[in-house]
Amino acid sequence: MNGEGRDNQGTDSWRRVRFDVLEQIDKLPSLNTVIHEFLALSQQEYFTAADFEAVISKDQALVARVLKVANSGLYGRSRSVPSIAEAVVLIGLDNLKRIVYAVSTEGLTKRELKHYDFHGDGGFWMHSMAVGLTARLFAEAAPQAALRGEEAFVAGLLHDVAKLIIDDFLPGDVRGPVDLQAETAAVGLNHAELAEYMLKQWNLPPTITDAVRHHHDQPGTGTGNEGGILLGLAEDVCDLWGVGREPAVDLSRETPVEPFMPAMELIGLEEAQWDDLVWDIRQQLAGVEDLYHLSK
């Protein structure tokens, strides 16, 4: 790792990373360029569905997979969707983007981890997707949030990506919660720190890499990064419902606002927004399990 990597990391902690860990990172599937292009489009003041169609159409395999999902029963359409342009019209741009992100990151997220407490039938993927969807809703509800909607979605989708690497270095055959200290003991960094390095290698913007690096920061400590606080809030809500961690997700569990208020206040959300946000999040997460099976 060169001096530039050290400066980007902002700490000498990268020196603790084992060389074989860095080798494992190089073996991961590359991040699909569609994600970069979608992020760039979302930063523009004006864009159309045709702009997104042009990006997706560069990858015919991706087009085929997107149309497969769009034509499934998941969206309850009465007629077939023959093209990306019609998919945008019939299922909406937000749903289309959700499908594209899901397909574009499956090489990274559709794996079963040996040690972490995700269930074996796509738990890691479902957790990652759920945190992304939830983070996007929080970002869109807080106009001054450190992350824009699409950035929040990608940050949520990739916030635990370093667990793919660390999982291979954790000792024993125990499966369950793995704390940050155990991760650091195994590879030299915890999953948030290692993910920051990985996402920088993939040239994702600082807003995303910073949020992922700090998603375990606690409100009230004075050290919290706002993007990280937003991401941590999204993960806490998803964990309350057991998304990806329990085989049967229970979205009906009560979600009192009080435990989440310190984080909400830091990112500019008010208590009065909570019930509507929880309703919207439940609607988004209701189809995550079906999307996992359809996007195989």
C-alpha positions in Angstrom: 0.0 0.0 0.0 1.5 3.3 -1.0 1.7 6.7 0.8 -1.4 7.9 -1.0 -3.4 5.1 0.5 -2.1 6.0 4.0 -3.0 9.6 3.6 -6.5 8.7 2.4 -7.0 6.4 5.3 -6.2 9.3 7.6 -4.5 7.0 10.2 -1.6 4.7 10.5 -4.0 1.9 11.4 -3.7 0.5 7.9 -0.2 -0.7 8.8 -1.8 -3.3 11.0 -3.6 -5.0 8.1 -2.2 -8.4 7.2 -0.8 -8.7 3.7 -2.9 -11.8 3.0 -6.0 -9.8 3.9 -5.2 -7.3 1.2 -4.7 -10.2 -1.2 -8.2 -11.4 -0.5 -9.6 -8.0 -1.3 -8.0 -8.2 -4.7 -9.8 -11.5 -5.3 -13.3 -10.0 -4.7 -15.6 -9.4 -7.7 -15.2 -5.9 -9.0 -17.9 -3.3 -8.3 -20.1 -3.0 -11.4 -19.5 0.3 -13.2 -23.2 0.8 -13.4 -23.2 1.9 -9.7 -20.7 4.7 -10.4 -22.8 5.9 -13.4 -26.0 5.8 -11.5 -24.4 7.8 -8.7 -23.1 10.3 -11.2 -26.6 10.7 -12.7 -28.3 11.2 -9.4 -26.0 14.1 -8.7 -27.2 16.0 -11.7 -29.9 18.6 -11.5 -31.9 17.1 -14.3 -32.0 13.6 -15.6 -34.6 11.4 -17.3 -35.5 7.7 -17.3 -33.8 7.5 -20.7 -30.5 8.5 -19.1 -30.7 5.5 -16.8 -31.8 3.2 -19.6 -28.7 4.2 -21.6 -26.5 3.2 -18.7 -28.2 -0.2 -18.1 -28.2 -1.0 -21.8 -24.4 -1.2 -21.9 -24.7 -4.5 -20.1 -26.9 -7.0 -21.8 -26.7 -9.5 -19.0 -27.9 -6.9 -16.6 -30.7 -5.9 -19.0 -31.9 -9.6 -19.1 -31.8 -9.9 -15.3 -33.6 -6.6 -14.7 -36.4 -7.5 -17.2 -36.7 -10.9 -15.5 -37.4 -9.3 -12.2 -39.6 -6.6 -13.7 -41.7 -9.3 -15.3 -42.1 -11.3 -12.2 -45.1 -11.3 -9.9 -43.3 -9.1 -7.5 -44.7 -5.9 -9.1 -48.1 -7.3 -9.9 -48.2 -6.1 -13.5 -50.9 -7.3 -15.9 -48.7 -7.4 -19.0 -45.1 -8.1 -19.9 -42.4 -5.5 -19.8 -40.3 -5.8 -23.0 -37.7 -3.1 -22.5 -35.9 -1.0 -19.9 -37.8 2.1 -21.0 -41.2 0.3 -20.3 -39.8 -1.0 -17.0 -39.2 2.6 -15.9 -42.8 3.5 -16.8 -44.5 0.5 -15.3 -42.5 -0.1 -12.1 -41.1 3.3 -11.5 -37.5 4.6 -11.5 -37.0 3.9 -7.8 -37.9 0.3 -8.2 -35.8 -0.1 -11.3 -32.8 1.4 -9.4 -33.4 -1.0 -6.5 -33.3 -4.0 -8.9 -30.2 -2.7 -10.7 -28.3 -2.2 -7.5 -29.3 -5.6 -6.3 -28.1 -7.3 -9.4 -24.9 -5.2 -9.7 -23.7 -6.1 -6.2 -24.8 -9.7 -6.0 -21.2 -10.9 -6.5 -20.3 -9.2 -3.3 -23.3 -9.7 -1.2 -24.8 -13.1 -2.2 -22.6 -15.2 0.0 -23.1 -17.1 3.2 -20.7 -16.1 5.9 -19.3 -18.7 8.3 -19.1 -16.7 11.5 -21.5 -13.8 11.4 -25.1 -14.0 12.5 -26.8 -13.7 9.2 -29.2 -16.6 8.3 -28.1 -19.0 5.6 -30.7 -18.2 2.9 -29.5 -14.9 1.7 -29.3 -13.2 5.1 -26.2 -11.1 4.3 -27.7 -9.9 1.0 -31.1 -9.1 2.6 -29.5 -7.2 5.5 -27.3 -5.2 3.1 -30.3 -4.3 0.8 -32.5 -3.5 3.8 -30.0 -1.1 5.3 -29.5 0.6 1.9 -33.3 1.1 1.4 -33.8 2.3 4.9 -30.8 4.7 4.7 -32.1 6.2 1.5 -35.5 6.9 3.1 -33.9 8.6 6.0 -31.6 10.7 3.7 -34.6 11.7 1.6 -36.6 12.7 4.7 -33.7 14.9 6.0 -32.9 17.5 3.3 -29.8 18.6 5.0 -28.4 15.1 5.5 -24.8 14.4 4.8 -25.8 11.8 2.3 -28.1 12.2 -0.7 -30.6 9.4 -1.3 -28.6 7.4 -3.8 -25.4 7.8 -1.8 -27.2 6.6 1.3 -28.5 3.6 -0.6 -25.1 2.5 -1.9 -23.4 3.2 1.5 -26.1 1.0 3.1 -25.7 -1.7 0.5 -21.9 -1.9 1.1 -21.6 -1.0 4.7 -20.7 -4.5 5.8 -18.7 -5.6 2.7 -15.5 -6.0 4.6 -17.1 -8.9 6.6 -16.7 -10.9 3.4 -12.9 -10.7 4.0 -12.8 -10.8 7.8 -15.0 -13.9 7.9 -12.2 -16.0 6.4 -9.8 -15.0 9.1 -11.9 -15.4 12.2 -10.9 -18.3 14.4 -13.0 -21.4 15.2 -16.4 -22.5 13.9 -18.6 -20.3 16.1 -21.5 -18.5 14.4 -23.0 -15.4 16.1 -22.4 -11.8 16.8 -18.8 -10.8 16.1 -17.7 -7.6 17.9 -15.3 -5.0 16.5 -12.5 -6.0 18.8 -12.6 -9.6 17.6 -12.4 -8.4 14.0 -9.4 -6.1 14.8 -7.6 -9.0 16.5 -8.2 -11.2 13.4 -7.1 -8.9 10.6 -5.8 -5.6 12.1 -8.9 -3.5 11.4 -12.6 -3.8 12.2 -15.1 -4.2 9.3 -15.9 -0.4 9.2 -12.3 0.6 8.9 -11.5 -2.1 6.3 -14.6 -1.3 4.3 -13.4 2.3 4.1 -10.2 1.2 2.5 -12.0 -1.1 0.1 -14.5 1.5 -1.1 -11.7 4.0 -1.6 -10.0 1.4 -3.8 -13.2 1.2 -5.8 -13.2 5.0 -6.2 -16.5 5.7 -4.4 -17.0 9.3 -3.2 -15.9 10.4 0.2 -19.4 10.9 1.4 -20.0 7.2 1.1 -16.6 6.0 2.4 -16.8 8.3 5.4 -20.3 7.2 6.3 -19.3 3.5 6.0 -16.2 4.1 8.1 -18.2 5.7 10.9 -21.5 3.7 10.9 -20.7 2.4 14.4 -20.1 5.8 15.9 -22.5 6.5 18.7 -24.6 9.7 18.9 -23.6 11.9 21.9 -19.9 11.0 21.9 -18.9 14.1 19.9 -17.1 12.0 17.3 -20.0 11.0 15.1 -19.9 11.6 11.4 -23.5 12.5 10.3 -23.5 10.1 7.3 -22.3 7.4 9.6 -24.9 8.2 12.2 -27.6 8.0 9.5 -26.3 4.6 8.3 -26.1 3.3 11.9 -29.7 4.4 12.5 -30.8 2.5 9.4 -29.0 -0.6 10.5 -30.5 -0.4 14.0 -34.0 -0.2 12.7 -33.4 -3.2 10.4 -31.9 -5.2 13.2 -34.9 -4.5 15.4 -36.9 -6.4 12.8 -34.3 -9.1 12.4 -33.9 -8.5 8.6 -31.3 -10.9 7.3 -30.5 -12.2 10.8 -33.7 -14.1 11.5 -35.3 -16.6 9.0 -38.7 -15.0 9.6 -38.7 -11.2 9.5 -41.3 -9.6 11.7 -42.0 -6.1 10.4 -44.8 -5.8 12.9 -42.6 -5.4 15.9 -43.1 -2.1 17.7 -40.6 0.6 16.9 -40.8 3.2 19.6 -39.0 6.4 18.6 -37.3 7.1 21.9 -34.1 4.9 21.4 -33.6 6.5 18.0 -34.1 10.2 18.9 -30.4 11.0 19.5 -29.5 9.8 16.0 -32.5 11.4 14.4 -31.8 14.8 15.9 -28.2 14.7 14.7 -29.2 14.1 11.1 -32.1 16.7 11.2 -35.2 14.4 11.6 -38.0 15.3 14.0 -40.0 13.0 16.2 -43.2 13.9 14.3 -41.7 12.3 11.2 -41.1 8.9 12.8 -44.5 7.1 12.3 -44.6 8.0 8.6 -40.9 6.9 8.1 -41.5 3.6 9.8 -44.6 3.0 7.6 -42.5 3.8 4.4 -39.6 1.6 5.6 -41.9 -1.3 6.2 -43.4 -1.0 2.7 -39.8 -0.9 1.2 -38.7 -4.0 3.1 -41.7 -6.1 2.6 -40.5 -7.3 -0.8 -36.8 -7.8 0.0 -37.0 -11.5 0.5 -38.8 -12.0 -2.8 -36.3 -9.8 -4.6 -33.5 -11.9 -3.3 -35.0 -15.1 -4.8 -36.0 -13.5 -8.0 -32.6 -11.9 -8.7 -30.7 -15.2 -8.5 
